[in-house]
Amino acid sequence: MHTSKQFETQGYTILSKFFEQAEINQITSIVDRIYSQWREENHYALIEQQLINMHSLTHPKYFQDKGHERVEFFNLIASKKLASRLTQLFKTDIYFHNTQLFFNPHSKEKQPYWHRDLQYSPIDDAVQATEHHNMLSLHVRIPLVAEKGVELIPHSHTRWDTELEKNVRFELNGHKNHEALPGSVLIELEPGDVLIFNAQMIHRGNYALNPTRKALDLCVGKPHPLVVRFLDPTGLPTDKESKHIHNCSWYNVARELAITQN
Ligand SMILES: O=C(O)CCC(=O)C(=O)O
């Protein structure tokens, strides 16, 4: 199916073999350094809270005395090739919101849980449901190792929950958020592939099928007031850095939004 048609009908699409291995290697070498710093700083939380991701990989605290590497990272993750593809797909201005890195939890006991991304924000579920059709928040997943790492409920980007989905997501009426849900698809990706999915569709990770996981997700999208309020300007390029970024379109939209927020 054509990528834009697939996204429109299913809420996700895969750009197979989009990146060269050399590009993945460059991204991996920076991500590995950041991830290792984060693991040192979050050693106890990682185990006690069974964390499955970290966020804000572009934060300056990961680039002390490595200013040039921050610019390199901004360049690598928002390449002209990727930004043009998203513009072609969504025909709207996209802004850069944040980044996340997904990995397996420390303990095999931890189960992946179905959710829509804003579920754990203070925004009421009814408000999210009302605004669902006006939002376009995306995860652009760049797997750094092969994974069968995410499960999606196709079409759930166009509608709100069935009774069962609601019970499972919110663990109501005796349900658990890790129960199997009907109609799900498990996505299999190789390094070089890119998965784009709607952050507000129902989804969960998969840990058990992957001996190891390392998926860099770019959180980008069409600005919406419910989401833009969480934009952290410290994760964006400075004026000086912007001058060295080849394709500043996502960052410029974000920087404008950050200014109007404050
Ligand atoms: O890959 C995962 O472990 C979960 C993905 C997820 O929940 C997300 O991208 O919001």
The ligand as an SDF file (V2000), in Angstrom:
LIG
                    3D

 10  9  0  0  0  0  0  0  0  0999 V2000
    8.6750    0.5320   22.0820 O   0  0  0  0  0  0  0  0  0  0  0  0
    8.1920    0.5160   23.1840 C   0  0  0  0  0  0  0  0  0  0  0  0
    8.6750   -0.1240   24.1320 O   0  0  0  0  0  0  0  0  0  0  0  0
    6.9430    1.2560   23.4850 C   0  0  0  0  0  0  0  0  0  0  0  0
    6.6850    2.3270   22.5140 C   0  0  0  0  0  0  0  0  0  0  0  0
    5.7910    3.3570   23.0880 C   0  0  0  0  0  0  0  0  0  0  0  0
    5.0720    3.1230   23.9950 O   0  0  0  0  0  0  0  0  0  0  0  0
    5.7650    4.6680   22.5230 C   0  0  0  0  0  0  0  0  0  0  0  0
    6.4490    4.8810   21.5150 O   0  0  0  0  0  0  0  0  0  0  0  0
    5.0710    5.5320   23.0860 O   0  0  0  0  0  0  0  0  0  0  0  0
  1  2  2  0
  2  3  1  0
  2  4  1  0
  4  5  1  0
  5  6  1  0
  6  7  2  0
  6  8  1  0
  8  9  2  0
  8 10  1  0
M  END
$$$$
